[in-house]
Amino acid sequence: MDVIDAHTREAAASLPVRTLLRTDQIGWTSALVHECESPSRMDEPFETSSAPDPVLKLVLVSFNRWFIQKANGWQTYDAVRGGLCFTRANETHRLRWRRESQGALRMIHLYIPERTMSSVAQEMETPHRGWAGAADAFFDDPVLANLVMATADAARNGASDNYGQSAATLIAYHILSGKASPERRTYEHISDRRLLRVLEFIEAKYDQPLPLDALAAEAGISRFHFATVFKRAIGRSPHQHVHEVRLRCATAMLTSTQKSVHDIALSCGFASPSHFSAAFRAAHGESPTAYRARHRHE
């Protein structure tokens, strides 16, 4: 069994965070889940400690602006709720951050043994290279996000280290098989705090009715002016954006949960299962049931 290196545990322990969950404290050795809260702002540059095992980080709250030092200076990134960041083995970052909303920055860090990544790559006869396909900073992959959440939930509910081992292996397969889709979802270009507040509101409330009047009220501007400003900044109408968020979440649930299509449709804010099926077919060219069956057998 591959195990998390002791130096990785030390690196996790050195983070300036309040720990909510640490699976090495409940006997897990084949994966390390570290759910934590950080201060809402880190104005002084902080350098992460080197860890011999890679880590997948999942953001649990919306709109955190990160400043990461690169060779050409400080780069700005927005981390949206559900966004991920993959840090390779022995990689360090010098960074600062600032939440656009009140409250602590909550994240889940899931460390995977480097030997697990390497052995999966060897079995698949594919190059490892620390996941060369990883995005430069934060990216979207709803399947990976759901796997991280499920692993943390299992640990909280008393699952054994066997669950952690299975989760680490599955995540490694997902990453190295090419099924991972590290697409950037970012709002760095948006400086209007009213729109950032609305985008966060949509990410948190997509399962509820979101009429234009409610979104305009959240922004604190008139209905007509809000629709114009939103489309100019985001590139699509508020209705189109809400639809995209709902469809993205539903697509992830099809491949990462056992929920029925009916339950997924309603839990993601669609008016009815038939409405969801029609929207899904328009976007993917097949029904939700066919999509789920195909991805389970790929």
Buried (B, 14 or more C-beta within 10 A) or exposed (E): EBBBBEBBBEBBEEBEBEEBBBBBEBEBBBBBBBBBBBBBEBEEEBEBEEBBBBBBBBBBBBBBBBBBBEEEEEBEBBBBBBBBBBBBBEEEBEBBBBBBEEEBBBBBBBBBBBBBBBBBBEEBEEEBEBBEEBBEBBBBBBBBBBBBBBBBEBBBEEBEBEBBBBBBBBBBBBBBEEBBEBEBBBBEEBEBEBBBBBBBBBBEBBEEEBEBEBBBBBBEBEBEEBBEBBBEBBEEBBBEBBBBBBBBBBBBBBBBBEBEBBEBBBBBBBEEBEEBBEBBBEBBEEBBEEBBEEBEEE
